[in-house]
Amino acid sequence: MSRAEIKKLDHLSSLLDSRFRIPGTPIRFGWDSILGLIPGVGDLALLGPSAYLIYQGYRLGVRKRTIARMVANTGLDFFIGAVPVLGDVFDLAFKANNRNVALLRKDLGDTS
């Protein structure tokens, strides 16, 4: 495992899920929430970066159980995220990519 690789994946998940903050609140959001506002196309386009995180987890040797949880997080984010309004609120709260990187870090024993 390379710390640089983990750092890149962490950066990607932050861009997707928590890059921006609503001023005056602790609410953070990223490109997943922004592009998810575009019906159909936004959620579909974001499957690529999410799948990349899962692939990198596989490549780095995380357990199959962890990969399954990452796939479940991404699937839940995709299917609920596709529901108008409810999906947009869900995207603000769930942050599947940040969850997936946390799972990857835990499985690999990276505590940084």
N, C-alpha and C positions, 0 to 999 in steps of 0.2 A: 504494500500500500504506500502510495506516495502522498505526503501531506499537500503537495502542490495540486495533485489531482482532486483531493477532497476539497481543498480551498476553492478550486474552479467550480465544482459542483455546488458548493455552498453559495458562491456568488450567483450562479445561474438560478438557484432556487429563490434567493433573495430578490433578484430582478423580477421573477415571475410572481412571487407571493407577498413581498413586504418592502419593496423599494421605496414607496412613497408613504407619507403620513398625512392624514386629514388634520389640518392645522387646529390646534387647541384640543386635540383628542389623542388618545393612545392608539387609535385605529390606523393600522398599516394595511397597504394594499400594493399590488404590483400589476404587471402586464396581464396576468391571468384575469384579474378583475376588470381591467380596462377593455381588453379584447373580447372578454366574455359578454360584454354589452352588445356586441354585434351578433344578432341572432344566427345560430347555426355555424357560420363561418368562424367566428372567434374561438369557440370551444374546440372545434375540429382542428384549427391551426395550432392550438396549444398542446395537442396530443404529441406532436413531434418532440418538443423540448422535454416533456414529461417522460416520454418513452426513452429518450436519450439518458435521463437520470437512472432509469431502471436498467438500461443496458450497461451503463457504467458500473452499477452495483453488481451486476452479473459478472462483468469483466474483472472487477476487483475481488471477486470470490465470496460475496456474501451468501449466506445460507439460502436454500430454496424457500424456506418459510418466510424469510425477510423479503425476498423477491415477490412472493405471493402477497404479502401485506402491502408492498409498494404498488403492485398492480391493482389491488383492491382500492387503495387510496385514490389512485389515478382514475380508475373506473367510476368510483363514486363521484369524484370531482367532475368528471365528464358528463355523466348522466344527470346528476342533479343540477349541475351548472347549465345544462341545456334548457332547463325549465325557466321560462321568462319570469323575471322579478325574483322569485324564490331562489333561483340559481345564482343570481347576482349577489344576493344577501349571503347565501351559502359560501360563495367564493371568498367573501370578505372574512368569514369566520373559520373555514376549514383549513385552508392553506396546505393542500396535498403535497406540493413540492417540498416545502419546508419540513413537513412530517417525514417525507421519504428520505431526505438527507439526514435527518435525525436518526431514522432507523438504520440507515447505511453506516453512520458514524458509530452507533451503538454496537452493531454487529461486528464491525471491524476493530472495536476497542479504541476508537479515536475519541479522546476526551477534550480535545482543544476547542 
